[in-house]
Amino acid sequence: MREKSVTIKTVDTQKTSENRDGCMKGFGDILEIVHLLSSSTSPEQIIEAVLNHLCEKLGKRARCAFLEGDDLTLRYWAGQHLCPLKGLQIHKDSVVWDTVKKGIPVNLTDPHSINGYTHTLSESIKIKAIIPLAYIDPLTNEEKKLGALIVDSGQEGTPISSEEFEYLQVIGHLLGAIIGRAHLIKMLMSSCQRQETILLETAHNFRNRIVAIAGLSRRIAKSAKGTELEEKARRLIEEVEHLEANLVEFENYMSQRD
């Protein structure tokens, strides 16, 4: 796909000024979202709450698309849309996909700035803000792309002010942190479960070998009565029984954790 440039401009109108004032007064909402970072609320519920809040607060439509394999799919939205959005895949040649790949937020205020791009929705909304969602992997320090937050005014086409755009970028960072935390917790839990499975499999294999050694030692002790070999076999049996006791203790500990 050829490189396409996006012109970023801001337009001041009476309505965007009013939205801006309301936006600036409500920065307490950011603190509420930050609080959700330490809560047990599911990411899905947080995303829905944030989109509904943006729709009500800014008087604009909001939606989120997430990377699923090689696709960018719409999963959450707020406001009136003319077509069903659930599961709708963002067109590969759209400005949204291009923005996600570049990882730089854009505020589109000039309808001509996205000429040459393909629209995903049946209605061609050319005035909108696109905020890429991502988080930083704490182990690799690598940025992990998640998708995008998209906000527009529908057919009304009222541009998003520079203050609203800054506000949306903060919201985007918080959403990325919340979703990223959920991904990391899921990976951690999966890793812990895998490690636990390996430990239990190792303990099971260890038990099988202990049982085999114990059986062999008892047969040797029985057949070598009155000899030095019997004494050595009985010492081995004692060691095996000690290992068995430790293994039972470990298995009891694992069962209590479950």
Steps between C-alpha positions, in 0.01 A plus 500: 500500500641842410588746773223745579539819698250619760460871561426588861318827555281647771184707447342722767121531491251602764393140551852362534575782743205394714612137482850607590381683812300197607798280424739711706264506797472124505860393541389336822377223268862418424561438868201266503647302211839491673323357805365222280859393431518362853148358504377153414256631239532311172666686208186446291284688750757780526514543122121518475481749788771722348339503154157585644663775704675648194178488300307682773774743598619610156175450310684278252503137395771274636613150413792265558661257258746233614767297327399135468772316315544680170164677527388823665145440624237732648379364834363793705316821413275776633272739309279463195654311208321418176626143473571212742855526633545179699779296344541741208856482367679826429601525134873442446527817289319722750650795686426317827723204405770740381487689831522181706806386302674837543399528865450878485164661600336712230227761511336521157332837445540534123275268294758500219781374725393138465440491127627167366410303811217245508215545748381210713157631602223541246499873584821679405596686817809704415512719813621300800776436750685167506698407810717185471478276808816330625697411811865441587605145585690537832729205419609594148420874513334441163183680396208263450235633262140432606276690259342845488251736662300687234284805576288700251190718478315287245340676205515828689874502441593737782881497535660390825676791673866487598402482869263211435772330298744528791231364733439203268871422491507481881195274493673287235811461716284391795302253290824355366633462855180331621482258206876440512481413869225248424717343227800477732294344780359247256850413379624473860213272599558285193870478583427408863252233394753357255771495764264333746414235242870434441561469874214252544612296199855495638373393842293222340799369304718530810248296701502224236877475523497504880247215504716299260816558707317416825363175355840395372667585834249291696551201272878530540470527880273195509723285280826607665410441864793479738743665258656843471288561188182469709618781728577725201163421346318592821686831519390570144142416599520756783622767259222416255237521775638841599468617137146363485409699814640819344308432180172449689560829683557678167185352344294599804632855471408516130148366567446763771598775254234375256 
